[in-house]
Amino acid sequence: MARAFTPLRLSALETEDINPVSAALQDAVAQLGDFDYLARARVFTIGFNRYCWEAEQKKRRVRCGLQIASVLDVRSRNIRRGADEAVVNLLSIGFEAGDAPSGELVLLFSGDGELRLQVECLDLVLADVSDPWSAVSRPSHEREESGS
């Protein structure tokens, strides 16, 4: 009997908490229109279609939200503003510490895209918000082979 889907809920308040969130979101896709920065509230959110790496039965995706709090500034590189329909593929999330507890949360996307959020402190939450659906394929990355 198949086990029921358990929605993923992760938070990161410390540097070591970033890796599980980054791993869960590897190869998640989003449209740029799903990025939202509320400067007055200092909150940045992104809606992703996340590949369920943790699922026993692979090839599933689920809709999830990533909320980042205590955001002081947002900068991007190679991400087209105003192209709400454009799709980006998240590769990883990292944290570059500044004067504790502040720093920069760095989201790297395929195609050399980068989003840098200056944060007062680490405070992010990832939550699945839908039932999963079948994915067409499992994401894969070509490995660069070294010559001998």
SULMOLIN-V240407 format. One line per field, one symbol per residue. ss: DSSP state (A for helix, B for strand, O for the rest). A space follows every 50 residues. Layout:
# SULMOLIN-V240407
ss->???
This chain:
# SULMOLIN-V240407
ss->OOOOOOOOBBBBOOAAAAAAAAAAAOOOBBBAAABBBBOOOOBBBBBBBB BOOOOOOOOBBBBBBBBBOOBBBBBBBOOOOOOOOOBBBBBBBBBBBOOO OOBBBBBBBAAABBBBBBBOOOOBBBBBOOOOBBOOOOOOOOOOOOOO
